[in-house]
Amino acid sequence: QVQLVESGGGLVQAGGSLRLSCSASRRYDMGWFRQAPGKEREFVAAINWSGGITRYADSVKGRITISRDNAKNTVSLQMNSLKPEDAGVYYCAAEVYSDDYNYWGQGTQVTVAS
């Protein structure tokens, strides 16, 4: 059973920073997604199982960094210079089989006050 647990969401002023974490039961290729009210879920960032390959949505490049600590099976999302449009529920996801994100965490809320 794959278990993903996010933490670290909260309220921050525009321009501020937050760090999200996702604890996984095993080492997988991982991604972060977000969903704002009334919008579809969108890709934010991804990292492969070793941490050697990362990719980002254009909208977050230079402001958000994905990383992992494989000793702890944890993937983190460091978010700086946050904008109101970064607000939403953030989900981590694991790519376990079929080159798709098969398992999802419960989500953590990020609110950015302007």
N, C-alpha and C positions, 0 to 999 in steps of 0.2 A: 504494500500500500504506500503510495507516494503522498507525503504530507508536506504542505507548504504553509508557513505561518509568517505573515508580514507584521512589521511593527515600525513605529517611528513617525507615523503621520501626525498632523496637528495643524494648528493655526499659526501663520507667519505673515509678517508684513511684506509687501512687495519689496523686492531687493534683498530679502533675507534668504536664509538657508535652512534646509532640512536634510536629514539623512534617514533613508528608509532601509530596512533590513528584511531579508527573507531567509528563513531557516528551512532547509530541506532535509529530507531523511537520507538522501544519497546525493552523489555528485552527478549533475545533469547539465546539459546546455540550458541556459536560463534566460528569461526575458522579463522585462517590465512593460506593462501596458497601463493606460489610464482611460478613464471614462468620465466625462463631464456630464452634468444633467442635460438631457435632451440630445446628447450626441452619441455617436458610435464609439465603441472602444477603439483606441488607437495605440499603435506601437510607440514605445519610448526608447528602449535600449535593449541590447542583448549581449550575452557573453557566453563563450563556449566553455566546455567543461574544465579546461585547463586554465582559463583566464587569459589565454594568449590572443584571442580574437574578440574584438568588440565592434559593435555597430550602433548607430544612433539615428533617431529621427532628425531630419534637418532642423526642426524647430527647437531642438534642445542642445544641438552641438555647441560645445564651448561653455555650456552652463551646467550640464549634468554629466556625471561620470559614474559608470557602472564598474564594479570590482567584485572580487570574491575572495573569501578565505576558505580554502578547501580543507584546512585542518578542522574547521568548525562547520563545514557544509553551509556556509552563509554567503548570500549575494547581497551587496549593498548598492544603494543608489544615492550618491551625494548630489544634492540639488542646490545650486547657488544662483544668485541673481533671479530669484523666482518672480514670476509675473502672474497677474490674475488669471491669465489664460492657462497657466499650469495647474490650476485647481481641478480637483476631481478625485475619484476613487482610484487608487493605484493598486494594481494587481501584479504579483509575480506569477510566473508560469514556468513549467518545466517541459522541456522537449524530451520525452521519454522514448517514443517510437514514431515511425512513419514521418519523420521530419516535420512534425507539427507540435504545437503546444497542446499537450494532452491533459495536463493537470494544472489547476489554478488554486491560488490562495484565496482567502476570504475577502481580501481587499483592506486597504487602509486609507482613510480620508485625509486629503491634503486641501487645506483652505488657504488662499492667499488674499489678504486684505489689501485693497488699493489705498 
